[in-house]
Each structure stands twice: as structure tokens, then as C-alpha cells.
Amino acid sequence: RQKGSIIWLLHHGADAGAVNLHGFTALHFLALNGLVDDKIEAIEDLVHILREHDKSGRVLNAKTFNNHYLMHFRSKIPLEFAATGGSQFPKDAMYLLAPSNWEAKDEPRFFEDLLLLANSNTTHAADALARKICEKASRGTAEGSLWRSRVRKEAQNWLFEPGLVDGSAILASLFFMVPNAAADMVDILVAKPLLQDAAKHPIPSRAILKAPQSFIPGGNQPMLCSYQPDATRFGDLLRPEWKFNAEEREVDQSHISWHRELVQEQPEHLVDRREDVHAVSVKVVLWADFLDLDIGRALACTPTKNDKIFSRLPVQAVAFWYWNNLGFPSFVLTWLLTLSEVVALVCWGLGNEGNSDQSYPFCRTVLLAGNIREAINLCWCFKQYTRRWWKYKRSKHHTVLRYLWEPKVYITENAVEVVSILLRATLLVFMDEQHLDSEEVDFGQALIAINVMIGFFHLTYMLRLLDGMGKGILAIWETFFSRTIQNMLFICGMFFVNFFLAFIMLAKDRDPTEVFLQLYRGFFFGDGGALDVLGLDVSGDKYARLLLGPMAVGMNRVLALLGTSFFTVIILNLMIAIYSTEYEKFTRDAELLFLKHRLRISCDFVVTHRKFSWGIPMCASLVGLPLLVFFGVDLFMLRPFISWHLALCRKSCLTASALMFALGQVFAQMIVVQGMGQQDQVHLQGHGGDPRFLWICHRSDFNSLAADLGLLATKEDLRHLTEEVHEQIGELSHTVQTLSRQMDEKFDKVLEYVKRVAEAQEAAFPPHFSSGSRSRHRGSNSCS
């Protein structure tokens, strides 16, 4: 464990690649036991020296033999040793043992090393390794080009070698465990596409960035995306290509019609509207099938502290593609269906006649259809989550993905929706009674009011996904439910309960509900009448008194003064200040939260509404939708002709009509999702067909927001910053020394020049000249 001893042995001929009986090298022991001096600089120097003295050149990839008596020591490289629980190797320095951090002779294993570090819960090491790789790949030299090609080759290895593990599962696992490192690696995979005929069919440099379904005037987006299989084999890589057959007209090449949708050139009627036209650049992500559902779900489940990855170009492209192609159509249909249910509830509540109102059959049918639709979607989505969770739980690889699809996670995320369905079901069951007295009617009206409020909250919350108002709604919502605000509300509630208990103990003859309401009105709204009741009325009160010597002070007045001062002056102002601070913080991150929420809801729509593959079942649904709507309307119209004495038949008719309406709504949602996305399929089950690549047309001035948002600094960042400062100090010291040396040289030259001048003067006036002769000589020179 002594660095000096190891270096002495290496300098005296020891082979760093030598192995013992079980195949352990010196680097294996270093990974297992660490160093006494565990500073990263010392470890980095030692690993570098071991690599230099390794004759085989594979010390980082050397695996132990299979003859060790412990299973977890068999066939392991040093990095895997360092990832074990009993290793003394510093976790923050584990990236130094990764073969991908050095020039390795073997096949690239960048993503494999990152996955190993992620599985060992060393997030900082994974982030540091990814930054090191990105730093080397971003160089504009031949070495940087080599690193980029090696990363991109590994990203496509699983396409050409079927025996390898699914690459999309690897990337989804990385995004789930180490989002920052995964985003850094995907940035390396962003490149320009190949051009088949740059002369006759180039990529336009100016275009309009407006999604086809955008209904907001001037609603340009930062980018437009497409998901296409157009690619060609270029060396070891499959490179996306901007295809064009010069022997055919462009209008006859239907397979490239998506070019005009991705890069929308400036129309003639917009010649003067330059604000709608932007300089654009087209890029592609060289990871095939990048829009896999597991990857989308992993990005949507990113922890709040890692939301900064949504400032990256490829991550934003995923969010925009999912929303524009799948999320927005489903959102519009779902919002309209929810709005119809809220309108039905309002009409029913305003009728104020229980189940005897004329609007009751229509409202009941609409609400029951909506409840059946939501129940079907929830059950189907729960089944999909359970199936995927079980699949990854039984898998030998990437078992971490099971946490993305845990059924309990789905139940937690949709708890409010389940409660809403139960409340509406309670309302429908209760109002189905034939004879309701006045109290039951009032209870029914209360249920209707509660459902209306929940429905309007749901409608408002859904609007957070729209351009324009969405970011403001999201910032307000996230601020209100932030942990700081919740803690403040809890403290405020505890103090309020404290005062409430004190008041009801002082006046046991008063109704506790009345005391509670008066406290609420007086403390939070400063209501004068409530404050009088609390004891600030000078005419007297009925509360208990506190004897202080000769004086009798009403204890309630003391509590009222304390309560009003505490709540009105301190608590409310403190709440305003805290809310303003939190709102400002969420407003800064609103853009990233906005994209994250859009991606999450789009993934949920895909899982919920894609119930069939595009084929015979889907075509059958296209035919079945109008038939179900027709039969639903037919049964509803037949309802008046059924005898009112046959209540069971009337209810059965309404229920059958609602069931058909619900099935029609489910089929409509399926058609919207699968119809809008039929040309750009999201991979749900395997990867059949040609691999697809994500094309991105973005503004040329697109800039990542990460630098402006202030990413949190890690220990590795601080170490790099310290090293840079020391390097700059060293350079300045060297510059000062150089200037000092130059100044000394100049000074020596000046002294030499003065000496020569003095010698010349002595030569002009020899010593045998007297002072008088010198004076006369000067005078003659002056006269001359």
C-alpha cells in the first residue's frame, strides 16, 4: 500500500502485468486495498506508472482466473474489484481504473464502465469519467476524432452483434442512475448527417420552426424533430443520410417527404416576416432507437437535482418529439373529454332537483362513460407497468429498470385520479336511488360540488403543459407543493391548533366549531367581529380570567393579542417572503420542469393508449368506433320510450349507452396516439425492422442552459478548479521570472554601455592633461 515501494520495484525491473496463482495483478491489489496516501493525484500517478511498466499492455483489462475460492473474485478486472463492498479504494477515484479513461488496445467499453460505476453507487466517479471522456472527445485534433469514433462505435455495437445486451436498456439504466454522465456521453453522439447529393438536394440553412399542431400565433419552437430509418453504412458506423435520388423528381420520392416537414422552408407570403424564419442547423443522434420507451421513462423520472440535463440538445429533442407527435394530440382529446364531464356535473348541480331533473339521464351517461374510460385506462396502464416490472425483475441484466416500472410507483403517481374515480362512482351510486329526501338531496349536491372542484383543479393542472401559460401555472404549482412551503404550512398549522386548544379550554360552553371559525377569521383575515368574539371587545367577555394581584385580566385577551400579532405580523409576512423566494427559484427552472412534465405525460399516454399494434386490431377499432357511438346514441334515444315503471330497464339502457360511449372514447384515444405516431413508432417491445435515428432541426444559436443555471460543484470539479488555479499561478510565476531575467539582462547592457562611455571619455582626455588645459579645451569647444 506504499506508493514509494511500488515505484521502487517497478524501476528495478518488476513487471506491472505479472500475475499470481489466481491471476491477480498489482492493479488488482491496488483496487482491493487502496493506498495509504489515498489522494487522487497519488493514485493517478501510480496507475499511470503501472501502465507504463506493463509489458502486456492490458493491465486495466486483465481478468482474474476462475480458480479463486470466492465467487466474486473470479474473472474480474481491477475496476470490478474496486466496486466490491470490501474494497478500500477511494470511490471518488474509481474512474482512474476504468479502461475507457485511458488509451486501451481492446474494444471500447465506455458505456460498460459507466454502468459498472453506476451499479456500485459511485455517481461522482461516473460523472468524472464521463467528463474526462467528453474532454478528450471534444478536442479538435486527430486524437479527439479517434475518441469520438470509439464512443460512437460502441454505441452501435449492439446493432451488428445480436448476442450483445440491448443497447437501449443500457442507456436507459444510465439515464436512471447517473443522468449527468449519460447526458455527457449522448452529447458525443450528436453529429451532422451525411448528404447523398449536396448539389441538388442540400439541407436548407433557414427555416420555420413551428410544429404542425401548434395553434398559438407565432408559436415557434427551439427545434423540430423526426424519427427516421434513413441511414447508410459508413465504415464501422451506421450514419443517418439526407437521401435524394438525382435521377427522379423530388415529388416522386415519397420516402423523403419528411424532409420538408423537418426543415420547413420560408413560404413566399412570409418574405417580410423575418421573425418567423431562423438560421437552422440539422443534427442527428447516432444512437439507434433513441426514442425507446425505457429511455423516455428514465428521463421523465430524473431526480429534481438532475433536471439540468433537460438543457442538453438530445434530451430536449426527445421531449419535443414525444410531445409534438404523441403527447399533444392525446392531451387535447383527454382535456376535451374531461371538460365535457365537468360541464355535465355543473349542469347536474345547477338543476338542484337530485335525480328527478331532466338533465340527470344525460349527465349520468356522460359521467359514467368517463368513469368507465378512466377505469379501463388505469387498469390497462397498471397491467403494463406490472408486466414490464416483472420482465426486468426476472432479467439477468439491467434489473435496475424494474424500479422505473414498479406498480406501487404508478399507484402513487395516480392516487388523485383513483380518488376522483371513487368519488364520482359514489355520486352515481348514491343518486341512483329512486326516492331521496331533502337531506339526501343536499348530500348529493355536496358530492356534486366536490366533484366539480376536483374536475376544475384537474383541468387547470393539465393546462401546465401548454405553451404560454403552462410555465407560469407549473411554477405556481411546484412552488405551493415545495418542501419549504409545506414545512412552513405545517408550522403555521401547529401554532393555530395550539391557540385553538387554548381558547376552547377557556370557554367550554362555546361550540368548538364556532371558536375555530372565529379564530380563522380573526387571525388570518383580521376580521373585527371575530376579534371582538375572541376577547378584544372592551364591553366584556365570557372567557376565563387571570388574576394578577388586584387586577383581573381576561386570558382570552392575552391570547388574542398574542395570536393577532404573531399570525398577522410575523407568520403571514414570513409566508409571503418564503413563497416569493421559492417562486423565483422555480421560475428560473420552469423551462426544464416544463419539458420534463411534457415528457412524463407523453410516456404515460403511450403506455395507456397504445393497446394494439398498428394492424388488424387497430383497423378494427377504426370501424368499431363509429359503430359504438351509433349504438350508444341509439340506446340513449330509446330511453324515453321505456316505461318509467321499469326502472331496471331504464338504468340498464343508460348503463349500456354509457359503456358504449366509454369504449368509443377509449378507441378514439387509441386512434389518436397510434394514428399520429404510426410513421414514427416508439419502441415498446423489442426492436423490429430497420433501426431509426432521431433527426433534430434546431436554431443555429441554440445554447445549452447549463452554464446559466449554475450546476452544483462536486469534489472533482473543485479539484479541477484548484489544479487550474495552480497551473495559472505557475504560469504567472514563470512569466515574472522571465521578465526579471530580461530586466537583469537589460540592466547589465546599460551598465556595460555606461562603462564604455566612461572608457571613451577617458581615452579622449588622457590623465596627463591638467585641469586647466581641460577647461581651456572645453572653452575652445564652446566657442567653436
JOFEN-V632267 format. One record per pair of residues at least 12 apart in sequence whose C-alpha atoms are under 7 Angstrom apart, sorted by the first residue. I is the first residue (numbers start at 1). J is the second residue. D is the distance in whole Angstrom. If there is no record, write none. Layout:
i=<I I>
j=<J J>
d=<D D>
This chain:
i=<1 1 1 2 2 10 15 15 15 16 16 16 17 17 17 17 22 22 22 22 23 23 24 27 28 28 31 31 31 31 31 31 32 32 32 32 32 33 33 33 34 34 38 40 44 60 60 60 60 61 61 62 63 63 63 64 64 78 79 79 79 82 83 91 91 92 92 92 93 94 95 95 95 95 98 101 101 101 108 108 109 110 114 115 118 118 123 126 127 127 128 130 130 130 131 134 134 134 148 152 152 153 153 155 156 156 168 168 169 169 171 172 172 172 173 173 173 175 175 176 176 176 179 180 180 183 189 189 189 190 190 190 190 191 191 191 192 192 192 193 193 193 193 193 193 194 194 194 194 195 195 195 196 196 196 196 197 201 204 205 205 205 206 206 206 206 206 207 207 207 207 207 207 207 207 208 208 208 208 208 208 209 209 209 209 211 211 222 222 223 223 223 223 224 224 224 224 225 225 225 225 225 225 225 226 226 226 226 227 227 227 227 227 228 228 228 229 229 229 229 240 262 263 278 279 279 280 280 280 280 281 281 281 281 282 282 282 283 283 283 284 284 284 284 285 285 285 286 287 288 288 288 289 289 289 290 290 291 291 291 292 292 292 293 293 293 296 297 297 298 300 300 300 307 308 308 310 311 311 311 311 312 317 319 319 319 322 322 323 323 323 325 325 326 326 326 326 327 327 327 329 330 330 330 330 335 341 341 341 342 342 344 344 345 345 345 346 348 348 349 349 354 354 355 365 365 365 366 368 369 369 369 369 370 371 372 372 373 373 373 373 377 380 381 381 382 382 384 385 385 385 386 386 386 388 389 389 389 423 424 427 427 431 465 465 471 471 471 475 475 475 475 476 479 479 479 485 500 503 506 506 507 507 518 523 523 523 523 524 524 534 534 535 535 535 536 543 606 609 609 609 610 610 610 611 614 621 625 625 628 628 628 629 629 629 632 632 632 632 633 635 635 636 636 636 639>
j=<34 35 36 35 36 53 53 54 55 50 53 54 54 55 56 59 64 65 67 68 64 65 64 78 78 81 78 79 81 82 87 89 81 82 87 88 89 87 88 89 88 89 90 93 96 77 78 97 99 77 99 77 75 76 77 76 77 97 94 97 98 94 120 122 125 122 124 125 125 125 125 126 128 129 113 129 132 133 150 154 154 151 126 174 177 178 178 181 180 181 716 181 184 185 184 184 185 188 188 189 286 236 237 287 237 287 292 295 294 398 295 294 295 298 398 400 401 298 299 298 299 302 306 306 309 309 285 286 287 283 284 285 286 283 284 285 282 283 284 239 240 241 242 283 284 239 240 241 242 241 242 243 241 242 243 244 244 244 263 279 280 281 265 277 278 279 280 263 264 265 266 277 278 279 280 264 265 266 276 277 278 221 222 223 224 224 324 698 699 696 697 698 699 262 696 697 698 262 317 321 694 695 696 697 262 694 695 696 680 692 693 694 695 692 693 694 690 691 692 693 693 697 697 699 699 700 697 698 699 700 697 698 699 700 696 697 698 695 696 697 693 694 695 696 693 694 695 693 693 691 692 693 691 692 693 693 694 318 682 683 682 683 684 682 683 684 603 600 603 404 596 599 600 592 592 706 592 592 704 705 706 704 696 595 598 599 599 602 598 599 602 676 677 602 673 676 677 601 602 605 672 605 669 672 673 459 366 367 370 452 455 363 366 363 448 452 452 360 363 445 448 431 441 431 654 655 658 658 658 658 659 661 662 662 421 659 662 662 663 665 666 608 608 607 608 407 410 607 405 406 407 405 406 407 405 402 405 406 451 451 444 447 444 594 598 590 591 594 583 586 587 590 583 582 583 586 579 516 556 543 544 543 544 530 563 564 567 568 567 568 556 560 556 557 560 557 556 673 669 670 673 670 673 674 670 674 667 664 667 660 661 664 660 661 664 657 658 660 661 657 653 657 653 654 657 653>
d=<6 5 6 6 6 7 6 6 7 6 6 5 5 6 6 6 6 5 6 6 4 5 6 6 5 7 6 7 6 5 7 6 6 6 5 6 6 6 5 6 5 4 7 6 6 7 6 7 6 6 7 6 5 5 5 5 7 7 7 5 6 7 6 6 7 7 6 5 6 6 5 7 7 5 6 7 7 7 6 6 7 7 6 6 6 6 6 6 6 5 7 5 6 6 7 7 7 7 7 6 7 7 6 6 7 7 7 7 7 7 7 6 4 6 7 7 6 6 6 5 7 7 7 7 6 6 6 5 7 6 6 5 6 6 6 7 7 5 6 7 5 5 7 6 6 7 6 5 6 6 5 7 7 6 5 6 6 7 7 6 5 7 7 6 5 4 5 6 5 5 6 5 6 7 6 5 6 6 6 5 6 6 7 6 6 7 7 6 6 7 5 4 7 6 6 5 7 6 6 6 7 5 5 6 6 6 5 7 6 6 6 5 6 5 6 7 6 6 4 6 7 7 7 6 6 6 6 5 4 5 6 6 6 5 6 4 6 6 5 7 7 6 5 6 6 6 7 7 7 6 6 5 6 5 6 7 7 7 6 7 6 5 7 7 6 6 7 7 6 7 6 6 5 7 7 6 6 7 5 5 6 6 7 6 7 5 6 6 6 7 6 6 6 6 6 7 6 7 4 7 6 7 6 6 6 7 6 6 7 6 6 5 7 7 6 6 7 6 6 6 6 7 6 6 6 7 5 7 6 5 6 6 4 6 6 7 6 5 7 7 6 6 6 6 5 6 7 7 5 7 6 7 7 6 6 5 5 6 7 7 7 6 7 7 6 6 7 6 6 5 6 6 7 6 5 7 7 6 7 6 5 5 7 5 7 5 6 6 7 6 7 6 6 5 7 6 6 7 6 5 7 6 7 7 7 7 6 5 6 5 7 6 7 6 6 4 7 5 6 7 6 6 7 6 6 7>
